């Protein structure tokens, strides 16, 4: 069964999600938004104490359930120190370079309300510092937050209600182009959330039946490594993470089609689950490529490290300049959403996974035989050798 993704719905959700600030630790409002949308789609969201969401779409059976996981939180910053001049020293939330913070417009969330401001290098005026503007090192120690309020001292800033530890949200500044390219901060992972919602919408619209329950999971602290550590139940046998792929020199990811991750810094993804995703791409004629990420982890890593015995895989939409000034293409979003839907309705192939523990009977095998290879004639081998030497 082919799942038809509504492009207008997907892009509309992405725009709405980008408009909601949700740096890690400040995710309550996006949790409310996502919960309302899940209810509108006919699901019943359940929340953990801190706000991770689980919404179960019922299938033919409960055991051996599948999970689709993505994260609501984004990068951001916190106030580390209030300077004597009233400006703010920052520390990052999540792993991202201050190189991409310079010039960003931001919102500071304080106990007395929110304030606007700009992150600037310490030497921001060429008229004052001349070439020193270009020689200032890159790093969080070399930027500061200028608040758009009347303050020139530590005391005046504190009087506004701003204090150490306050959360700073970075403006996404999204731009949706007619040629399908989308530029914005926080595409990691607002785009992944939009993909998940679009897949749910498509499944509900089609009245699609699934062989097992599908747990749609939305986590709130992936950017700091917590991710799906505590939202998975024992019913889940396999989990598909939806996140960004790193389109950059030396990587095989693309802003088009699906990028299937074969491994990240936590190790290889499940062989059988990953192979199934590749096979689904072939059957559904979804363009895809594979990649390996060395400096990357996702919700799947946190789930495994927390002790959950689930098969995990990762499908991604290629992002250029990830954790910086990000860019994606609509083609990748639709391709990933189509694959997620295809996986949801696909049959369960490893029946043994319905039980958390069982005997060796039915346990999977991996290919070990030598592949069939062509047997060139002596003349062909000689010709090939001559061509190589040329």
C-alpha positions, 0 to 999 in steps of 0.5 A: 500500500503506497502512502500519499503524503500531503505536501501542503500539510507537511510544509504548513506544519513545518512553518508552524513548528518553526514559529514556536521556540523550543530550545532544550529545557524550554519545550512546554509550548511545542509539546502543547502544540504537538499534542493538540495536532495529534489529537486533531489527527485522532490519536491520544497523546500521553506525556511523561513528567517532563513532556516527551510524547507517546501517541499509539496508533493501534495495529493488528496486535500490541506485541512487537510494536514499532516506534517512530521517534523524532525530537521537538527540542532545538539548539539554543543558549543560556545566560552564563554571566551578566557583565558590568556593561549589562550585556550577557555572556552565553553558553550553548544549549546543545553542540553548535559553534559560536561562529553561527551565533554571531548576528543572530536575533534572539529572545531571552525568556526571563522570570518577568517576561521575554526580551529581544536582543542580538548576539554580537562579537565582542568587537562588533564595530569596524569603525572602532576596532578596524581590522581587529573585527576580523582577527577576533577568535571564534568561540562563545567567550568572544560573543555577547548578547546585547539586550534591546532594553534600557540597560548599561549595567549589571544592576539594570539588567537584573532589575529587568528580571534577567538572570543567570540560567535564563534561556535564549532562543535563536530566531529561525528566520525561515525562507521557503523558496518556490524551487523547493529549497528551505533555509532556516535554523532548527530544521534539525529537527522541526522538519523531522517532526513535520515528517512524522505528523505528515505520515500520521495524517496520510495513514489516517486519511487512507484508513491504513491498517498496520500489522502492529501498534505504532508508537509515535514518539516526540522527545524533548532533550535529544540535543543534549543526549537524553533523547528516547531514553525513557519514553519507550515501553517494553512492547516496542521491538523496533524503532525508526528515528527521523532526523537530519543527515549531514550533507557536506564534503566527505559525506554521501547524504543528499538534500534529495531523496532519503538518506539511510544511516548505516552507522553513527558514533554509537555504532552500526544500526540494526542490519535487518531493519536497515536492509528492510528500509532499503528494500522498501525504497526500491519497492516504492521507488523512493530515491535513496542513498546510504551514509555513515556519520562519525560525529553524530548521534540521535534518539536511537543512541540514547534508547540503546544506552538506556538499556532498551533492547530494540532494533534501531535505524535512522532515516534522514533528510539531507541538511546542508550546514547542519547546526548552522545556517541550515538548508533542506529541500522539499523532495527529501522531506516528502521522500522520508515521509513516504518511507516512514508511511511504507514502513508503518504498513509493511509486514513484520518479517522477524516473528521472533521479535514479538517476544522480548526473550525466546530460544534460538529458533527463528533467530535471524541470519546474516549473509556470509557466503561469497558473492557470485563473481564473473569468470573472465576468459584468459583473453578478457583477463589479459585485456583488463590487465593491459587496460589497468597498466595503461 
